[in-house]
């Protein structure tokens, strides 16, 4: 199994000495995110997110399935991840690494288990037919903080996705195409985002959105999932290094602040995409009788 390329002793010492002076390799402050860029595909439900050199692509697919016997009124929502050698040489196709399992677990805990999506809204015929929704996150490039990029991509794709409209007459289910009826957005109850903190200096110093070299030098990781309302959805701590309670409380405050910024970035990207897709609105502006 290929191994991740490790930093040399000189590279590690350089990164750690810089952090002691509150200097990061890319010039960011300790609590700064890299620039986030979001692009949507031609089809609804595809979101491409870039955070510096880290890149994640999320795609939503839907099909009609039979509900779980113990959840007859709920649809099915699944999140999967794919880490290919294109992102990093230590990732392999067909073999799940610890990093992939960890990423899938945290995404599932942050989005599905926080009830970001109303699964009841996916029910078509109770106990018989429901929508089965699958969110697949592909990691295209790995330069640190995969979780934050993957979470942004997943939330953006879910918000962008449109599900076919349906109706029931005489017990018969009819699914309409996009030409017959406009598809409808998903019922998202809130938008959770993950903010990752790399821990240094025995748990006394943390940095936001660590790049790959910083991750390799870190002593541990703290992940906070929250929404713009300030609700903490999940907290995860990796690594054996103890973290001071006051430092952890500072991480919570910083995470809520960053989540509100990420929420605004996603909303602006969605509004821009909606404007570009609104051909009728553009044609209305070009009409001769439009006020100028």
C-alpha positions as CSV (number, residue, x, y, z in Angstrom):
1,X,0.0,0.0,0.0
2,X,1.5,3.4,-1.0
3,X,2.4,5.7,1.9
4,X,1.9,9.4,2.2
5,X,5.1,11.3,1.4
6,X,6.4,12.5,4.8
7,X,8.1,15.9,5.5
8,X,11.8,16.0,5.9
9,X,13.2,17.0,9.3
10,X,14.2,20.4,8.0
11,X,10.7,21.0,6.5
12,X,9.0,20.0,9.8
13,X,11.3,22.2,11.8
14,X,10.7,25.1,9.5
15,X,6.9,24.8,9.7
16,X,6.9,24.5,13.5
17,X,9.3,27.4,14.1
18,X,7.2,29.6,11.8
19,X,4.0,28.7,13.8
20,X,5.8,29.6,17.1
21,X,6.0,33.1,15.6
22,X,2.4,32.9,14.4
23,X,3.5,32.7,10.8
24,X,1.9,30.3,8.3
25,X,3.5,29.2,5.0
26,X,0.9,30.8,2.9
27,X,0.8,34.1,4.8
28,X,-2.6,33.5,6.4
29,X,-3.4,34.4,10.0
30,X,-3.9,31.5,12.4
31,X,-7.7,31.7,12.2
32,X,-8.1,32.3,8.5
33,X,-9.7,30.1,5.9
34,X,-8.2,29.8,2.4
35,X,-10.3,31.3,-0.4
36,X,-13.4,29.2,-1.2
37,X,-14.5,28.9,-4.8
38,X,-17.8,27.1,-5.7
39,X,-18.9,26.2,-9.2
40,X,-22.0,24.3,-10.1
41,X,-22.5,21.8,-13.0
42,X,-25.0,22.0,-15.9
43,X,-27.2,19.5,-14.1
44,X,-28.7,20.3,-10.7
45,X,-27.0,18.7,-7.7
46,X,-23.3,19.0,-8.8
47,X,-21.0,21.3,-6.8
48,X,-17.2,21.7,-7.3
49,X,-15.4,23.4,-4.3
50,X,-11.9,24.6,-4.2
51,X,-10.1,25.7,-1.0
52,X,-6.7,26.7,-2.0
53,X,-5.3,23.6,-3.7
54,X,-7.8,21.2,-2.0
55,X,-10.7,20.3,-4.3
56,X,-13.8,18.3,-3.7
57,X,-16.7,17.5,-6.1
58,X,-20.1,16.5,-4.7
59,X,-22.9,14.9,-6.8
60,X,-26.5,14.1,-5.7
61,X,-28.5,11.3,-7.3
62,X,-32.0,10.1,-6.5
63,X,-34.0,6.9,-7.2
64,X,-37.2,5.4,-6.0
65,X,-36.7,2.6,-3.4
66,X,-38.5,0.7,-0.7
67,X,-38.1,2.3,2.8
68,X,-36.5,0.6,5.7
69,X,-39.0,-1.6,7.6
70,X,-38.5,0.4,10.9
71,X,-38.7,3.8,9.2
72,X,-41.7,3.5,6.9
73,X,-42.4,7.2,6.7
74,X,-38.7,8.3,6.0
75,X,-36.8,8.3,2.8
76,X,-33.2,7.1,2.5
77,X,-30.2,9.4,2.6
78,X,-26.7,8.1,2.2
79,X,-23.3,9.9,2.0
80,X,-20.3,8.2,0.4
81,X,-16.8,9.4,-0.3
82,X,-14.3,8.5,-3.0
83,X,-10.5,9.2,-2.6
84,X,-8.7,8.4,-5.8
85,X,-5.0,8.4,-6.7
86,X,-5.7,11.6,-8.6
87,X,-6.0,13.5,-5.3
88,X,-2.9,11.9,-3.6
89,X,-0.6,9.0,-4.5
90,X,-1.3,7.2,-1.2
91,X,-5.0,6.8,-2.1
92,X,-6.0,3.6,-3.9
93,X,-9.0,2.7,-6.0
94,X,-11.1,-0.1,-4.5
95,X,-9.4,-0.1,-1.1
96,X,-10.8,2.1,1.7
97,X,-8.1,3.8,3.7
98,X,-8.4,5.0,7.2
99,X,-8.6,8.6,5.9
100,X,-11.5,7.7,3.7
101,X,-13.4,5.9,6.5
102,X,-12.7,8.8,8.9
103,X,-13.9,11.3,6.3
104,X,-17.1,9.4,5.6
105,X,-17.9,9.0,9.3
106,X,-17.5,12.7,10.1
107,X,-19.5,13.8,7.0
108,X,-22.3,11.4,8.0
109,X,-22.3,12.6,11.6
110,X,-22.2,16.2,10.6
111,X,-24.9,16.2,7.9
112,X,-27.1,13.2,8.0
113,X,-27.2,12.6,11.8
114,X,-27.7,16.3,12.5
115,X,-30.9,16.1,10.5
116,X,-29.9,18.7,8.0
117,X,-32.2,17.0,5.4
118,X,-35.8,16.2,6.3
119,X,-36.0,12.5,5.4
120,X,-39.8,12.6,5.9
121,X,-40.1,14.9,2.9
122,X,-38.6,12.1,0.8
123,X,-41.6,9.7,1.5
124,X,-43.8,9.1,-1.5
125,X,-46.1,6.2,-0.4
126,X,-45.8,5.3,3.2
127,X,-44.2,1.9,3.7
128,X,-44.0,1.3,-0.1
129,X,-42.1,4.0,-2.0
130,X,-39.6,6.7,-1.0
131,X,-36.8,8.6,-2.6
132,X,-33.4,7.2,-2.0
133,X,-30.9,10.1,-2.1
134,X,-27.1,9.5,-2.4
135,X,-24.5,12.2,-2.0
136,X,-21.2,11.1,-3.4
137,X,-18.2,13.3,-2.6
138,X,-15.1,12.9,-4.8
139,X,-11.8,14.2,-3.6
140,X,-10.0,15.6,-6.6
141,X,-7.0,17.2,-5.0
142,X,-5.6,16.9,-1.5
143,X,-3.7,19.8,0.1
144,X,-5.1,19.5,3.7
145,X,-8.5,19.9,5.4
146,X,-10.4,17.5,3.2
147,X,-13.4,17.5,5.6
148,X,-14.2,21.2,5.4
149,X,-14.0,21.1,1.6
150,X,-16.1,18.0,1.4
151,X,-18.8,19.3,3.7
152,X,-19.1,22.6,1.8
153,X,-19.4,20.6,-1.4
154,X,-22.0,18.3,0.0
155,X,-24.2,21.2,1.4
156,X,-23.8,23.2,-1.8
157,X,-24.8,20.2,-3.9
158,X,-27.8,19.4,-1.7
159,X,-29.0,23.0,-1.8
160,X,-28.6,23.0,-5.6
161,X,-30.3,19.7,-6.3
162,X,-33.8,19.6,-7.6
163,X,-35.9,16.4,-7.2
164,X,-38.6,15.5,-9.7
165,X,-42.2,16.5,-8.8
166,X,-44.7,13.7,-8.2
167,X,-48.4,13.1,-7.7
168,X,-50.6,10.2,-6.6
169,X,-54.0,9.5,-8.2
170,X,-55.9,6.4,-7.2
171,X,-52.9,4.9,-5.5
172,X,-50.8,5.3,-8.6
173,X,-47.6,7.2,-8.4
174,X,-46.6,9.6,-11.2
175,X,-43.1,11.0,-11.5
176,X,-43.0,14.1,-13.8
177,X,-40.0,15.0,-16.0
178,X,-38.5,18.5,-15.9
179,X,-40.4,19.3,-19.1
180,X,-43.7,18.5,-17.5
181,X,-43.2,20.1,-14.1
182,X,-40.5,22.1,-12.5
183,X,-38.5,19.9,-10.1
184,X,-38.5,21.0,-6.5
185,X,-35.7,21.7,-4.1
186,X,-34.9,19.5,-1.1
187,X,-36.3,20.2,2.3
188,X,-33.1,21.3,4.1
189,X,-33.7,22.2,7.8
190,X,-30.3,23.8,8.3
191,X,-26.8,24.0,6.8
192,X,-24.1,22.5,8.9
193,X,-20.5,23.2,8.1
194,X,-17.3,21.7,9.4
195,X,-14.4,23.8,10.7
196,X,-11.1,21.9,11.4
197,X,-8.5,23.0,13.8
198,X,-4.9,21.6,13.9
199,X,-3.4,21.4,17.4
200,X,0.2,22.4,18.2
201,X,2.4,23.1,21.2
202,X,0.8,20.6,23.6
203,X,-2.7,21.7,22.9
204,X,-2.0,25.4,23.6
205,X,-2.1,26.6,19.9
206,X,-4.7,25.8,17.2
207,X,-4.9,26.9,13.6
208,X,-7.9,26.9,11.2
209,X,-8.0,25.1,7.9
210,X,-4.5,23.5,8.0
211,X,-2.7,22.9,4.7
212,X,-1.2,19.5,4.1
213,X,2.2,20.3,5.5
214,X,0.7,21.8,8.6
215,X,-1.5,18.7,9.1
216,X,1.6,16.5,8.9
217,X,3.3,18.5,11.7
218,X,0.2,18.8,13.9
219,X,-0.2,16.9,17.2
220,X,-4.0,16.4,16.8
221,X,-7.2,17.7,15.3
222,X,-10.4,19.2,16.6
223,X,-13.4,19.3,14.2
224,X,-16.5,21.5,15.1
225,X,-19.7,21.2,13.1
226,X,-22.1,24.1,13.5
227,X,-24.7,26.1,11.6
228,X,-25.2,29.9,11.2
229,X,-27.6,30.0,14.1
230,X,-24.8,29.1,16.5
231,X,-26.0,25.5,17.1
232,X,-23.2,23.0,17.6
233,X,-24.0,19.9,15.7
234,X,-21.0,17.7,16.4
235,X,-17.5,17.9,18.0
236,X,-14.7,15.4,17.1
237,X,-11.2,15.2,18.5
238,X,-8.5,13.1,16.8
239,X,-5.1,12.4,18.2
240,X,-4.0,11.7,21.8
241,X,-2.9,15.2,22.6
242,X,-5.0,16.7,25.5
243,X,-6.5,20.1,24.7
244,X,-7.2,22.8,27.3
245,X,-10.9,23.5,27.9
246,X,-10.5,27.2,27.3
247,X,-8.8,26.5,24.0
248,X,-11.7,24.2,23.0
249,X,-14.2,26.9,24.0
250,X,-12.2,29.3,21.8
251,X,-12.5,26.8,18.9
252,X,-16.3,26.7,19.3
253,X,-16.6,30.5,19.1
254,X,-14.2,30.7,16.1
255,X,-16.1,27.8,14.4
256,X,-19.5,29.6,14.6
257,X,-17.9,32.8,13.2
258,X,-16.4,30.9,10.3
259,X,-19.6,28.9,9.6
260,X,-21.5,32.1,9.1
261,X,-19.0,33.3,6.5
262,X,-19.1,29.9,4.7
263,X,-22.9,30.0,4.8
264,X,-22.9,33.4,3.1
265,X,-20.4,32.2,0.5
266,X,-22.6,29.2,-0.5
267,X,-25.7,31.4,-0.6
268,X,-24.1,33.9,-2.9
269,X,-22.8,31.1,-5.2
270,X,-26.4,29.7,-5.4
271,X,-27.9,33.1,-6.1
272,X,-25.3,33.6,-8.9
273,X,-26.1,30.2,-10.4
274,X,-29.8,30.9,-10.2
275,X,-29.4,34.2,-12.0
276,X,-27.3,32.6,-14.8
277,X,-30.0,29.9,-15.3
278,X,-32.9,32.4,-15.3
279,X,-33.1,32.8,-19.1
280,X,-36.6,34.3,-18.8
281,X,-35.3,37.0,-16.5
282,X,-32.6,37.9,-18.9
283,X,-35.0,38.0,-21.9
284,X,-37.3,40.2,-19.9
285,X,-34.4,42.7,-19.3
286,X,-33.8,42.7,-23.1
287,X,-37.3,43.5,-24.1
288,X,-37.8,46.8,-25.9
289,X,-40.5,48.0,-23.5
290,X,-38.2,47.4,-20.5
291,X,-37.5,50.6,-18.6
292,X,-34.0,51.9,-19.2
